[in-house]
Amino acid sequence: MKNKYLLLTGIILLSGLFASAQSVTPAAPAADADRGYIVKTGDLAPADFDLRLTDGTKTSLAQLKGKIVILQFTASWCSVCREEMPHLEKEVWQSYKDKGVILIGVDRDEPLEKVTAFQKVMNISYPLALDPGADIFGRFANKKSGVTRNVVIDRDGRIAYLTRLYDPREFAGMLKAIDGLVNKPVVALN
């Protein structure tokens, strides 16, 4: 009797195990893992472009080397960008601008007048740059993919963190990465 009970229990457990193994959902395809980026963390950031800011000044990643640079790809028509920008202003720009961090919003393919109006409406003080034809965007992501992405570049010009869309957990991860870069000791060459 005891053996029949053990055998029956074993059969039930094995049946449940096989049933659950067959109902597992396959993982998402690996192709979606890049989220439209053509760069990845650890890569040297593409630096073969100038950033023309809305005030008319120009800068480049080469000029900003030695600083932590965050490029926020944005556009006035992007509702998720609008959701994220107040967080970038307060939690990144205001918190880190005096600690060697440069945040530049790179506005995708919009004219100067629209970009300056967007900056004013969003009440942000970090600089915005123009990106005619989305050429700068295209150095980091497939041009067919969307904006609302942040590229964090370390002092050596390497990509340290990438975001896509505004997700509070991912944003918190970006803040942690920025804080780690800010607090990383800088080696002086004498």
NORUR-V476440 format. One record per pair of residues at least 4 apart in sequence whose C-alpha atoms are under 6 Angstrom apart, sorted by sequence separation. I is the first residue (numbers start at 1). J is the second residue. D is the distance in whole Angstrom. If there is no record, write none. Layout:
I:J:D ; I:J:D
This chain:
53:57:5 ; 81:85:6 ; 87:91:5 ; 88:92:5 ; 89:93:5 ; 90:94:5 ; 91:95:6 ; 92:96:6 ; 93:97:5 ; 97:101:5 ; 138:142:6 ; 153:157:6 ; 154:158:5 ; 167:171:6 ; 180:184:6 ; 52:57:6 ; 53:58:6 ; 96:101:6 ; 119:124:6 ; 138:143:5 ; 153:158:5 ; 52:58:5 ; 153:159:4 ; 51:58:5 ; 74:81:6 ; 152:159:6 ; 153:160:5 ; 51:59:5 ; 152:160:5 ; 50:59:6 ; 51:60:6 ; 152:161:5 ; 50:60:5 ; 151:162:5 ; 150:162:6 ; 150:163:5 ; 47:61:6 ; 149:163:5 ; 149:164:4 ; 149:165:6 ; 148:165:5 ; 106:128:6 ; 109:131:5 ; 104:127:5 ; 105:128:4 ; 106:129:5 ; 107:130:5 ; 108:131:5 ; 109:132:4 ; 104:128:6 ; 106:130:6 ; 107:131:6 ; 109:133:5 ; 109:134:5 ; 108:134:5 ; 69:101:6 ; 73:105:6 ; 74:106:6 ; 75:107:5 ; 67:100:5 ; 68:101:5 ; 69:102:5 ; 70:103:5 ; 71:104:5 ; 72:105:5 ; 73:106:5 ; 74:107:5 ; 75:108:5 ; 67:101:6 ; 69:103:6 ; 71:105:6 ; 72:106:6 ; 89:124:6 ; 76:118:6 ; 81:148:5 ; 74:147:5 ; 54:128:6 ; 73:147:5 ; 74:148:5 ; 53:128:6 ; 54:129:6 ; 73:148:6 ; 53:129:4 ; 73:149:5 ; 52:129:5 ; 72:149:6 ; 51:129:6 ; 52:130:6 ; 72:150:4 ; 71:150:6 ; 71:151:5 ; 70:151:5 ; 70:152:4 ; 84:166:6 ; 69:152:6 ; 69:153:5 ; 68:153:6 ; 68:154:5 ; 68:155:5 ; 67:155:5 ; 66:155:4 ; 65:155:6 ; 39:140:6 ; 38:140:6 ; 37:140:6 ; 38:141:5 ; 37:141:4 ; 36:141:5 ; 36:142:6 ; 36:145:6 ; 45:157:6 ; 44:157:6 ; 45:158:5 ; 44:158:4 ; 45:159:6 ; 43:158:6 ; 42:158:6 ; 43:159:6 ; 42:159:5 ; 41:159:5 ; 41:160:5 ; 41:161:6
